[in-house]
Amino acid sequence: MNIVGVLLAGGLSRRMGGGDTALRPLGGQTLIDHVILRVRPQVAALVLNANGDPVRFSRFGLPVVADSIAGFAGPLAGILAGLDWAAANRPDCGLVASFASDAPFLPTDLVARLVDGMNREGAELACAASRGQPHPVIGVWPVRLREALRHALVAEGIRKVDVWTERYRLATVSFDDATGDVDPFFNANRPEDLDRAAALLQHHRASALP
């Protein structure tokens, strides 16, 4: 699919106690290793949104793009960084899919289903949902909206994803049928979440997870 994927790892990881949540260990790898394994086959190109020294992510062999909005402006700034990278480097890709870099159980058909849901509903954007809970950071975004997003961030000071997406036709795609009793959008953003993720991974590694 002609879609660029952006892994969002530009936050301050306050709930994890600082550092890079994406680089925390899980099952002999890092959290982001698990995410990359699941999403790389779904997109034409994959980039990593992170701030600070990009060298710490060099082993992944991905382009690292920092926020262009100062002050750790949140996931919308990371999405904008992905949109800008796509416009500059992959003009053949009109969409960007965003992924949380601390969600190790993402569906392997995530992007296809988001795009299908967007097309079926005639929507401009799509986001994932599970168990009655939307996950606005995990979605599909048209590159053509990047200047509108930049204006919202810079001129309006908007930081919450759902405040911006409510301006557009948004398809919310449910993944309640994915991965059995594991929420596919479980994210490990606290130390205790890593313990839970390790238990889920061990339990499901052999059979339940595709």
Backbone bond lengths (Angstrom), bond angles and torsions (degrees), N, CA, C in turn:
res aa  C-N    CA-C-N  psi(-1)  N-CA   C-N-CA  omega(-1)  CA-C   N-CA-C  phi
1 M - - - 1.458 - - 1.520 109.02 -
2 N 1.326 116.40 138.41 1.463 120.89 179.89 1.523 109.95 -79.64
3 I 1.306 113.89 71.57 1.466 122.15 -178.80 1.524 108.30 -136.57
4 V 1.317 115.81 136.53 1.465 121.53 173.63 1.522 108.24 -91.76
5 G 1.319 117.07 135.71 1.460 121.72 174.35 1.514 110.48 -101.27
6 V 1.323 116.82 139.96 1.465 121.28 175.50 1.521 109.41 -124.70
7 L 1.319 115.26 123.45 1.464 122.93 176.13 1.522 108.09 -88.45
8 L 1.313 116.83 121.41 1.463 121.43 -175.23 1.522 110.37 -89.93
9 A 1.327 115.89 108.68 1.467 121.48 179.60 1.523 110.30 -137.78
10 G 1.325 116.24 33.14 1.459 120.03 -174.14 1.507 115.29 -97.43
11 G 1.332 117.93 5.66 1.460 120.25 -176.94 1.518 113.30 -83.74
12 L 1.320 115.02 -179.28 1.463 121.77 -177.75 1.522 113.40 -94.20
13 S 1.330 117.76 -4.54 1.479 122.65 177.55 1.525 112.17 54.36
14 R 1.315 116.46 42.13 1.470 119.71 -177.20 1.519 111.95 -61.19
15 R 1.353 116.91 -42.17 1.468 119.27 -177.27 1.523 112.60 -69.30
16 M 1.344 115.80 -19.72 1.460 119.94 176.85 1.529 110.82 -90.73
17 G 1.329 116.96 -5.59 1.457 120.71 179.96 1.512 113.68 92.34
18 G 1.353 116.67 18.39 1.453 120.84 179.02 1.514 112.93 97.15
19 G 1.327 115.86 177.86 1.463 120.38 -175.82 1.516 110.78 77.52
20 D 1.314 116.54 -162.00 1.461 122.21 -179.88 1.518 109.79 -105.93
21 T 1.313 116.48 109.15 1.462 120.08 177.43 1.523 110.71 -56.22
22 A 1.329 117.02 -39.91 1.460 121.24 -176.68 1.522 113.10 -59.86
23 L 1.332 117.02 -24.03 1.463 120.92 -177.45 1.523 113.19 -96.16
24 R 1.326 117.33 5.42 1.468 119.99 177.14 1.532 109.88 -69.82
25 P 1.338 117.58 144.33 1.469 119.94 -176.22 1.522 112.92 -74.70
26 L 1.321 114.59 145.31 1.456 122.29 175.14 1.523 108.82 -152.59
27 G 1.312 116.79 112.70 1.458 121.43 175.31 1.516 114.26 59.65
28 G 1.320 117.37 40.89 1.453 120.98 177.76 1.512 114.92 83.72
29 Q 1.329 117.41 -0.77 1.458 122.81 175.80 1.524 107.90 -131.19
30 T 1.318 116.50 -171.06 1.456 119.60 171.96 1.526 108.67 -100.98
31 L 1.326 115.11 165.09 1.461 118.97 176.67 1.520 111.25 -54.15
32 I 1.324 116.33 -44.93 1.461 119.16 -174.86 1.528 111.63 -70.68
33 D 1.327 117.83 -26.65 1.468 119.60 173.08 1.527 110.20 -57.96
34 H 1.321 116.52 -45.45 1.464 120.93 -179.42 1.530 110.56 -63.28
35 V 1.339 116.10 -41.44 1.461 119.62 -179.46 1.524 110.42 -65.73
36 I 1.323 117.11 -46.28 1.465 120.69 -179.63 1.525 111.23 -59.02
37 L 1.324 116.14 -42.80 1.462 120.41 -179.76 1.525 111.31 -57.49
38 R 1.314 116.94 -36.49 1.455 121.17 -174.97 1.523 113.01 -85.77
39 V 1.336 117.97 -30.95 1.473 118.62 -173.10 1.527 114.22 -102.47
40 R 1.335 118.23 -23.36 1.469 118.56 -175.97 1.534 112.51 -56.21
41 P 1.356 119.44 -42.03 1.466 118.14 -179.78 1.531 114.01 -67.97
42 Q 1.310 118.19 -10.59 1.465 121.53 -174.40 1.525 113.70 -91.09
43 V 1.327 118.05 -8.72 1.461 121.10 -173.43 1.526 110.62 -131.93
44 A 1.337 115.67 161.21 1.458 120.92 179.19 1.520 112.10 -78.33
45 A 1.316 116.88 -29.09 1.466 122.59 178.40 1.517 107.77 -151.07
46 L 1.333 115.90 150.33 1.462 121.12 -178.01 1.514 108.80 -130.37
47 V 1.333 116.32 130.35 1.458 121.80 177.70 1.524 108.73 -126.49
48 L 1.312 114.46 160.55 1.464 120.98 -177.87 1.516 109.00 -117.54
49 N 1.311 116.34 122.78 1.464 121.46 174.95 1.518 108.79 -91.61
50 A 1.331 116.22 114.87 1.460 121.54 178.87 1.525 108.57 -151.86
51 N 1.316 116.25 150.55 1.454 122.09 178.38 1.527 109.85 -108.26
52 G 1.315 116.54 162.21 1.457 119.84 -176.49 1.515 111.50 86.51
53 D 1.324 115.78 -162.49 1.461 121.80 -176.08 1.525 110.55 -67.14
54 P 1.345 118.54 117.09 1.462 119.50 -178.25 1.524 113.78 -73.00
55 V 1.329 117.63 -10.93 1.464 120.53 -176.26 1.524 111.40 -59.46
56 R 1.312 117.66 -31.47 1.467 119.98 -176.78 1.519 112.02 -65.56
57 F 1.321 117.98 -14.11 1.465 121.66 178.09 1.527 111.86 -108.22
58 S 1.326 117.81 10.91 1.465 120.45 -169.94 1.532 112.80 -64.36
59 R 1.319 118.03 -29.81 1.465 119.23 -175.31 1.526 112.50 -68.03
60 F 1.328 117.54 -15.08 1.464 119.43 -178.86 1.525 111.99 -82.17
61 G 1.329 117.19 -13.72 1.457 120.95 177.18 1.516 114.31 65.42
62 L 1.339 117.03 29.77 1.460 121.90 -179.06 1.521 110.67 -111.75
63 P 1.327 118.51 148.28 1.461 119.73 169.34 1.534 109.48 -60.42
64 V 1.321 116.65 134.53 1.464 121.56 178.24 1.521 108.18 -109.12
65 V 1.320 116.75 121.48 1.459 121.83 -178.13 1.522 108.66 -118.13
66 A 1.319 115.62 127.94 1.462 121.36 179.72 1.526 109.84 -88.40
67 D 1.328 115.37 162.18 1.464 120.41 173.12 1.522 109.63 -61.04
68 S 1.324 116.91 138.57 1.463 120.44 171.17 1.524 111.12 -88.85
69 I 1.335 116.70 -10.92 1.464 122.80 177.35 1.519 107.62 -97.67
70 A 1.321 117.27 124.86 1.467 121.05 -175.79 1.527 111.00 -73.16
71 G 1.340 114.77 158.04 1.459 121.28 169.49 1.510 115.70 87.25
72 F 1.333 118.37 24.84 1.466 121.55 178.42 1.533 110.20 50.88
73 A 1.319 114.73 69.16 1.464 121.88 -171.80 1.521 113.75 -81.08
74 G 1.330 118.02 3.83 1.451 120.02 173.99 1.516 113.45 96.76
75 P 1.333 116.33 -173.18 1.470 120.30 -172.53 1.519 114.11 -62.68
76 L 1.327 118.57 -30.10 1.456 119.12 177.89 1.523 111.23 -61.06
77 A 1.323 116.81 -36.35 1.464 120.08 177.16 1.525 110.63 -66.08
78 G 1.318 117.43 -37.09 1.456 120.92 176.54 1.513 111.95 -67.47
79 I 1.325 116.29 -39.44 1.458 120.06 176.70 1.529 110.17 -63.55
80 L 1.327 116.81 -42.29 1.460 120.54 176.72 1.527 111.02 -60.36
81 A 1.321 117.19 -41.19 1.468 120.41 177.61 1.528 110.76 -59.55
82 G 1.327 116.87 -39.84 1.456 120.77 177.08 1.520 112.32 -67.20
83 L 1.330 116.60 -40.69 1.461 120.24 178.03 1.526 110.79 -63.42
84 D 1.335 116.69 -42.92 1.464 120.29 179.15 1.527 111.26 -64.44
85 W 1.330 116.76 -40.63 1.470 119.68 178.83 1.527 110.40 -63.21
86 A 1.322 116.39 -43.33 1.462 119.97 179.80 1.524 111.00 -62.10
87 A 1.326 117.24 -43.44 1.465 120.79 -179.24 1.523 111.15 -62.23
88 A 1.328 117.21 -36.81 1.461 121.68 -176.24 1.521 112.82 -83.33
89 N 1.336 117.01 -32.21 1.466 120.40 -169.76 1.520 115.26 -115.20
90 R 1.334 117.31 -24.70 1.461 120.81 -179.26 1.528 109.70 -134.60
91 P 1.339 117.10 68.99 1.468 118.67 -179.60 1.518 113.50 -62.95
92 D 1.335 117.48 -13.52 1.463 120.77 176.41 1.521 112.11 -77.89
93 C 1.316 117.50 -9.02 1.471 122.27 -177.75 1.523 109.27 -106.46
94 G 1.311 116.48 112.08 1.456 120.40 -178.33 1.509 114.37 -90.31
95 L 1.340 117.29 -5.57 1.458 121.59 -178.43 1.520 110.38 -128.93
96 V 1.329 114.79 151.16 1.462 122.63 172.32 1.521 108.17 -123.82
97 A 1.323 115.98 132.88 1.463 121.52 173.85 1.517 108.40 -103.91
98 S 1.317 116.89 132.43 1.462 121.06 -179.10 1.519 110.35 -107.40
99 F 1.337 114.68 141.65 1.463 121.15 -177.46 1.523 109.48 -131.98
100 A 1.316 116.55 139.14 1.463 120.72 170.41 1.525 108.26 -72.71
101 S 1.311 116.99 133.64 1.470 120.10 -177.03 1.521 112.69 -85.14
102 D 1.339 117.36 3.29 1.464 121.03 177.58 1.523 111.77 -117.08
103 A 1.349 116.12 23.04 1.470 121.36 -178.40 1.529 108.48 -116.43
104 P 1.329 118.35 89.50 1.468 121.02 -169.40 1.516 116.07 -78.76
105 F 1.336 118.60 -2.86 1.460 120.61 -176.39 1.530 112.96 -115.85
106 L 1.310 117.78 26.54 1.465 121.11 -177.33 1.529 110.97 -58.32
107 P 1.334 117.45 143.77 1.465 120.29 179.94 1.528 111.71 -63.30
108 T 1.308 115.98 144.77 1.454 120.28 179.19 1.526 112.33 -78.93
109 D 1.328 117.82 -8.34 1.465 122.00 174.14 1.525 111.13 -113.18
110 L 1.313 116.54 23.00 1.464 122.50 -173.60 1.530 111.97 -57.18
111 V 1.326 116.90 -53.50 1.461 120.27 -173.40 1.528 110.99 -65.77
112 A 1.316 116.91 -44.82 1.467 120.27 -179.23 1.523 111.34 -58.99
113 R 1.325 116.60 -41.16 1.464 119.23 -178.45 1.522 112.13 -73.36
114 L 1.325 117.22 -34.34 1.462 119.32 175.94 1.525 110.80 -64.28
115 V 1.331 116.45 -44.85 1.460 120.32 -179.99 1.526 110.53 -65.81
116 D 1.331 116.68 -40.94 1.452 120.09 178.32 1.528 111.12 -61.69
117 G 1.333 116.16 -43.80 1.454 119.69 178.34 1.517 112.31 -63.09
118 M 1.306 116.17 -40.40 1.459 120.79 178.69 1.525 110.33 -63.13
119 N 1.322 116.44 -44.60 1.463 120.08 -178.97 1.525 111.82 -67.39
120 R 1.322 116.95 -42.49 1.466 120.69 -178.72 1.521 111.62 -61.72
121 E 1.329 116.41 -37.02 1.461 120.38 -177.01 1.526 113.38 -92.73
122 G 1.336 116.66 0.15 1.454 119.37 -177.70 1.512 111.80 61.49
123 A 1.334 116.19 34.92 1.461 121.48 -175.89 1.525 110.89 -92.05
124 E 1.326 115.46 165.49 1.461 122.08 177.78 1.526 112.19 -96.42
125 L 1.322 116.06 -24.78 1.452 123.09 -178.27 1.520 108.69 -136.30
126 A 1.323 116.22 162.74 1.466 120.12 173.58 1.514 108.93 -142.57
127 C 1.326 116.16 146.20 1.459 120.74 171.97 1.521 108.74 -136.66
128 A 1.322 114.68 159.59 1.454 121.20 -178.27 1.524 111.02 -87.54
129 A 1.332 115.43 159.35 1.463 121.80 175.02 1.517 108.71 -148.75
130 S 1.337 115.72 152.79 1.459 121.54 173.57 1.512 108.58 -154.01
131 R 1.312 115.28 143.69 1.471 121.86 176.19 1.534 111.79 51.84
132 G 1.332 114.84 40.79 1.455 120.52 177.43 1.510 114.92 75.25
133 Q 1.325 117.59 7.74 1.460 121.90 -175.89 1.529 109.74 -117.95
134 P 1.342 117.84 119.99 1.467 118.44 175.35 1.519 111.16 -73.24
135 H 1.297 115.70 151.83 1.465 122.56 177.10 1.523 107.58 -123.25
136 P 1.333 117.15 80.16 1.465 120.51 -169.59 1.521 114.94 -64.56
137 V 1.344 117.59 -20.35 1.459 119.96 179.72 1.534 111.18 -74.83
138 I 1.317 116.95 -23.64 1.466 121.65 -178.46 1.515 107.42 -99.34
139 G 1.326 115.82 102.57 1.450 118.43 -172.83 1.515 113.41 -162.34
140 V 1.319 114.27 -173.14 1.456 123.09 178.89 1.523 108.29 -124.06
141 W 1.344 115.15 133.98 1.473 122.41 -170.79 1.524 109.96 -133.04
142 P 1.336 118.35 130.97 1.463 119.92 176.93 1.536 111.55 -76.02
143 V 1.318 115.80 136.25 1.460 120.73 -179.62 1.533 110.74 -61.70
144 R 1.320 117.18 -29.10 1.455 120.47 -177.48 1.532 113.29 -63.58
145 L 1.337 117.29 -15.83 1.466 120.04 -179.61 1.531 112.87 -93.30
146 R 1.326 117.79 8.90 1.462 118.51 -171.99 1.530 112.38 -66.67
147 E 1.318 118.96 -35.99 1.471 118.97 179.40 1.525 111.10 -71.74
148 A 1.312 116.93 -34.06 1.464 119.94 175.04 1.522 110.49 -64.30
149 L 1.338 116.34 -39.86 1.462 119.87 177.61 1.531 110.70 -67.34
150 R 1.315 117.02 -41.16 1.469 119.94 178.42 1.536 110.68 -59.76
151 H 1.324 115.66 -43.44 1.472 119.73 178.90 1.523 110.51 -62.54
152 A 1.323 116.70 -42.11 1.471 120.01 -179.99 1.521 111.07 -62.04
153 L 1.329 116.97 -39.75 1.462 121.00 -179.47 1.528 112.17 -72.61
154 V 1.320 116.41 -45.74 1.466 120.85 -172.09 1.519 111.93 -83.42
155 A 1.329 116.53 -50.81 1.461 120.56 -173.03 1.523 113.06 -85.01
156 E 1.339 116.16 -31.17 1.463 119.57 -175.66 1.521 113.09 -105.31
157 G 1.310 117.60 -12.95 1.461 120.54 179.60 1.509 114.43 68.74
158 I 1.322 117.94 23.45 1.462 121.46 179.98 1.527 109.50 -71.73
159 R 1.315 116.42 134.78 1.460 121.77 179.98 1.524 113.20 -125.34
160 K 1.328 118.17 -28.18 1.463 120.62 -177.86 1.517 110.21 -82.73
161 V 1.316 114.75 132.36 1.459 119.88 -176.28 1.522 110.99 -60.31
162 D 1.337 117.58 -46.17 1.458 119.24 -174.46 1.525 113.04 -70.28
163 V 1.335 117.66 -21.47 1.462 119.74 175.10 1.525 110.38 -67.22
164 W 1.334 115.57 -36.53 1.464 118.73 179.19 1.525 111.49 -78.89
165 T 1.317 117.79 -42.26 1.463 119.57 -175.33 1.529 112.65 -68.28
166 E 1.338 117.12 -22.29 1.465 117.86 -179.23 1.537 111.72 -68.00
167 R 1.312 117.68 -9.49 1.459 121.39 177.03 1.530 112.23 -79.36
168 Y 1.320 116.88 -9.87 1.459 121.72 -172.79 1.524 110.47 -127.79
169 R 1.311 115.44 166.76 1.467 119.99 174.26 1.528 107.76 -74.87
170 L 1.315 115.62 115.37 1.462 122.39 -174.30 1.517 110.15 -114.65
171 A 1.333 116.40 126.55 1.464 121.53 172.63 1.523 108.25 -94.37
172 T 1.320 117.09 124.19 1.461 122.15 175.87 1.520 107.89 -101.98
173 V 1.325 116.14 113.43 1.463 121.97 -171.74 1.523 109.51 -102.92
174 S 1.325 116.76 120.50 1.460 121.67 -178.11 1.522 111.23 -83.07
175 F 1.322 115.20 138.27 1.468 122.37 176.58 1.526 110.28 -120.10
176 D 1.314 116.81 36.18 1.458 119.99 -178.05 1.529 112.80 -66.12
177 D 1.332 117.65 -17.06 1.453 120.64 -179.65 1.524 112.45 -88.52
178 A 1.339 118.14 0.95 1.469 120.73 -172.45 1.529 111.89 -91.04
179 T 1.313 116.21 139.16 1.463 127.26 168.62 1.525 115.21 53.49
180 G 1.318 117.10 31.33 1.461 119.62 170.68 1.513 113.44 60.67
181 D 1.329 116.51 -124.06 1.458 120.14 -174.20 1.533 112.74 -87.00
182 V 1.319 118.14 3.99 1.460 120.90 175.19 1.514 108.79 -96.54
183 D 1.318 117.06 123.93 1.459 119.95 173.62 1.526 107.09 -66.08
184 P 1.331 118.90 118.99 1.464 119.76 -176.19 1.516 113.43 -65.11
185 F 1.333 116.97 -13.20 1.461 120.22 -179.41 1.533 112.16 -110.97
186 F 1.329 114.83 18.67 1.468 119.62 171.90 1.525 108.35 -55.66
187 N 1.329 115.68 127.87 1.466 118.46 178.61 1.525 109.96 -123.59
188 A 1.314 114.20 140.04 1.464 121.43 -176.80 1.524 108.92 -98.73
189 N 1.321 116.49 89.87 1.461 118.32 179.39 1.523 114.15 -114.19
190 R 1.361 115.93 6.09 1.463 120.83 172.24 1.528 108.02 -129.88
191 P 1.324 118.50 157.80 1.474 119.63 179.72 1.526 112.83 -55.50
192 E 1.335 117.40 -40.48 1.469 118.83 -179.03 1.532 112.20 -67.31
193 D 1.332 116.83 -25.36 1.458 119.91 176.96 1.528 111.73 -66.01
194 L 1.323 116.40 -32.17 1.467 119.87 177.84 1.524 111.02 -63.51
195 D 1.329 116.86 -39.09 1.464 120.02 176.62 1.526 110.83 -63.22
196 R 1.320 116.28 -43.17 1.456 120.93 178.49 1.527 110.78 -64.14
197 A 1.324 117.03 -42.73 1.464 121.09 179.19 1.522 111.01 -62.85
198 A 1.335 116.70 -40.16 1.465 120.39 179.58 1.522 110.68 -63.46
199 A 1.328 116.73 -41.04 1.461 120.12 178.54 1.522 111.15 -65.48
200 L 1.341 116.96 -42.52 1.460 120.86 178.74 1.522 110.71 -63.92
201 L 1.316 116.32 -42.45 1.454 120.41 -179.13 1.521 111.31 -63.35
202 Q 1.314 116.63 -44.09 1.461 120.96 -179.41 1.526 110.93 -64.18
203 H 1.330 115.50 -39.55 1.470 120.33 -176.89 1.516 112.32 -69.72
204 H 1.336 116.02 -34.94 1.458 120.05 -171.00 1.525 114.53 -107.82
205 R 1.306 118.48 -5.02 1.455 120.27 -172.37 1.531 112.44 -58.20
206 A 1.301 116.24 -39.85 1.467 119.56 -173.89 1.520 113.91 -75.79
207 S 1.353 117.32 -30.55 1.463 116.06 -170.48 1.512 115.13 -135.80
208 A 1.324 118.27 -50.57 1.468 119.19 -165.73 1.519 113.32 -74.87
209 L 1.329 118.29 -36.38 1.449 120.01 -177.63 1.525 109.91 -84.28
210 P 1.333 116.31 132.03 1.464 118.86 -179.91 1.516 111.01 -70.54
